[in-house]
Amino acid sequence: MVETTDLGPIQAGSVYHTGYVVADIDAAVAQWVRLASAGPFVLFENFEFVNPVYRGKPGAPKVTLAFGYSGDTCIELIQPHDSGQSIYSESNGALHHIGIGVADLDQALRAYAGAGVDCAFRAAFPFGGGCAYLDTKGAIGVFTELVERGPVVEQMLEQMRSAHRNWNRRDRTFTLG
């Protein structure tokens, strides 16, 4: 017999990515390519969130992000460029969060709030959609990032999956088309 858990109003989603805070994004990309056959990675240098709110106050860290696939899993590498308090400074190790795709971010946040899960950070993306980091560290050891999986995000993820499937194993990075 398989046990099931009642998630109440929370729609069960699946983890499609894991996020890691790194000190040097170029070195981290090189190691993920070499040791985990992840790649190629797309870089978002000096990524700027839109309307960011961290722990109830406006503000976002300055970061460079890199995304690449290893098999069916998307790997996100995050290099903070400032030492101030942020969602990324709250990590005790490299693994920072798991990522779950949602169709409607507002609806998902209401469901998690109803289940007693606090939102630590929320922001929109400059290309549409947005994300929210839920404070699930006490429950599962890491944050949970909800990512609104609209058409633009889906198109970007498909380009990353395709780049991984067709990868020449020499190039560490590529540019989204």
Phi and psi in degrees as a GROMACS rama.xvg file:
@    title "Ramachandran Plot"
@    xaxis  label "Phi"
@    yaxis  label "Psi"
@TYPE xy
-97.6953  128.797  VAL-2
-82.6369  142.857  GLU-3
-119.291  156.039  THR-4
-111.383  133.696  THR-5
-81.1498  113.313  ASP-6
-88.4084  3.99091  LEU-7
59.9102  -127.426  GLY-8
-78.64  -4.12157  PRO-9
-82.0651  123.962  ILE-10
-76.5281  124.922  GLN-11
-65.2356  130.72  ALA-12
-123.479  175.628  GLY-13
-117.579  149.14  SER-14
-72.616  122.628  VAL-15
-114.178  -13.5406  TYR-16
-148.115  159.665  HIS-17
-124.91  142.35  THR-18
-117.312  137.064  GLY-19
-126.896  131.803  TYR-20
-86.639  128.753  VAL-21
-129.195  154.656  VAL-22
-81.9876  -31.633  ALA-23
-138.984  106.655  ASP-24
-63.8367  -38.2814  ILE-25
-64.7344  -43.9528  ASP-26
-65.6678  -39.9872  ALA-27
-64.4436  -43.615  ALA-28
-58.2017  -46.5663  VAL-29
-59.1004  -41.5198  ALA-30
-71.6831  -38.2814  GLN-31
-66.0939  -37.5932  TRP-32
-64.0001  -48.9751  VAL-33
-69.9907  -43.7007  ARG-34
-98.6139  -21.7043  LEU-35
-124.303  4.40631  ALA-36
52.3064  34.1766  SER-37
-90.511  141.653  ALA-38
138.07  177.774  GLY-39
-71.602  163.377  PRO-40
-104.337  145.538  PHE-41
-103.342  133.618  VAL-42
-101.831  139.363  LEU-43
-119.081  88.1704  PHE-44
-76.2392  138.569  GLU-45
50.0707  50.1494  ASN-46
-63.4016  135.169  PHE-47
-118.279  120.12  GLU-48
-74.6453  154.534  PHE-49
-104.847  131.063  VAL-50
50.1924  51.5274  ASN-51
-74.1589  142.42  PRO-52
-132.498  119.701  VAL-53
-114.33  117.805  TYR-54
50.0449  43.417  ARG-55
86.3508  -2.85527  GLY-56
-123.54  145.506  LYS-57
-60.3412  140.76  PRO-58
146.22  146.484  GLY-59
-145.298  152.141  ALA-60
-75.1106  156.957  PRO-61
-89.4386  125.009  LYS-62
-142.063  158.448  VAL-63
-115.007  134.494  THR-64
-115.518  148.398  LEU-65
-135.232  134.304  ALA-66
-125.735  133.666  PHE-67
-154.342  162.668  GLY-68
-104.775  148.872  TYR-69
-128.161  103.401  SER-70
64.1759  -125.292  GLY-71
-96.085  4.47946  ASP-72
-105.685  130.285  THR-73
-85.0575  130.652  CYS-74
-105.645  126.507  ILE-75
-112.988  127.24  GLU-76
-111.041  135.6  LEU-77
-127.454  120.439  ILE-78
-112.337  107.224  GLN-79
-68.7582  144.485  PRO-80
-108.637  5.46416  HIS-81
-137.514  161.879  ASP-82
-103.382  8.36034  SER-83
-70.383  166.986  GLY-84
-65.7719  128.729  GLN-85
-156.92  175.876  SER-86
-58.3883  -30.7648  ILE-87
-84.1456  -21.2196  TYR-88
-80.9184  -7.89292  SER-89
-85.5478  9.95286  GLU-90
-97.0518  139.477  SER-91
-96.4613  -4.34923  ASN-92
-154.836  -174.437  GLY-93
-66.4597  -46.3378  ALA-94
-68.5681  117.813  LEU-95
-104.519  -43.0673  HIS-96
-156.837  162.803  HIS-97
-107.452  150.475  ILE-98
-115.874  131.092  GLY-99
-122.391  130.027  ILE-100
-82.6038  138.901  GLY-101
-132.392  152.057  VAL-102
-78.8414  -36.3112  ALA-103
-134.664  107.196  ASP-104
-63.0499  -44.1811  LEU-105
-59.7316  -45.1858  ASP-106
-63.8148  -43.4268  GLN-107
-63.941  -41.3103  ALA-108
-64.0073  -39.7979  LEU-109
-61.9794  -42.2297  ARG-110
-63.9842  -45.6248  ALA-111
-66.257  -40.2293  TYR-112
-60.5298  -40.2687  ALA-113
-63.2646  -24.2825  GLY-114
-92.8585  5.83364  ALA-115
86.3394  18.239  GLY-116
-101.31  124.262  VAL-117
-83.4479  146.071  ASP-118
-91.1997  122.761  CYS-119
-91.8235  -30.4853  ALA-120
-153.606  140.225  PHE-121
-144.902  142.108  ARG-122
-160.184  161.185  ALA-123
-96.1724  160.823  ALA-124
-96.7552  148.545  PHE-125
-64.5503  -19.9984  PRO-126
-100.417  8.00346  PHE-127
108.394  153.977  GLY-128
76.6829  -166.642  GLY-129
-174.91  -172.828  GLY-130
-144.496  163.174  CYS-131
-146.468  135.33  ALA-132
-99.4373  123.096  TYR-133
-95.3749  140.751  LEU-134
-82.3145  85.0323  ASP-135
-109.025  16.639  THR-136
-59.5378  -42.3082  LYS-137
-67.9261  -29.5551  GLY-138
-86.889  -44.2504  ALA-139
-125.617  1.60739  ILE-140
93.741  -12.5157  GLY-141
-143.508  167.272  VAL-142
-71.3963  159.725  PHE-143
-115.536  122.411  THR-144
-99.0227  125.193  GLU-145
-94.757  128.632  LEU-146
-120.4  124.926  VAL-147
-70.9972  116.103  GLU-148
-97.7167  69.3928  ARG-149
-82.2167  -175.827  GLY-150
-57.7145  -40.8097  PRO-151
-67.8148  -45.4748  VAL-152
-62.5836  -43.6357  VAL-153
-60.9777  -40.6402  GLU-154
-64.4921  -41.8007  GLN-155
-63.8065  -44.3489  MET-156
-63.8758  -38.3477  LEU-157
-65.5041  -38.9181  GLU-158
-62.3447  -39.1615  GLN-159
-67.5167  -42.6517  MET-160
-63.1231  -43.0725  ARG-161
-63.8147  -42.1108  SER-162
-61.0337  -38.1346  ALA-163
-68.0948  -44.5509  HIS-164
-61.9676  -34.4121  ARG-165
-103.459  17.6237  ASN-166
-69.1848  137.259  TRP-167
-84.7313  -2.44047  ASN-168
66.5138  10.7363  ARG-169
-110.105  -45.3712  ARG-170
-77.1331  128.747  ASP-171
-84.741  -26.6917  ARG-172
-131.774  164.025  THR-173
-150.901  169.899  PHE-174
-112.265  135.276  THR-175
-64.7568  139.998  LEU-176
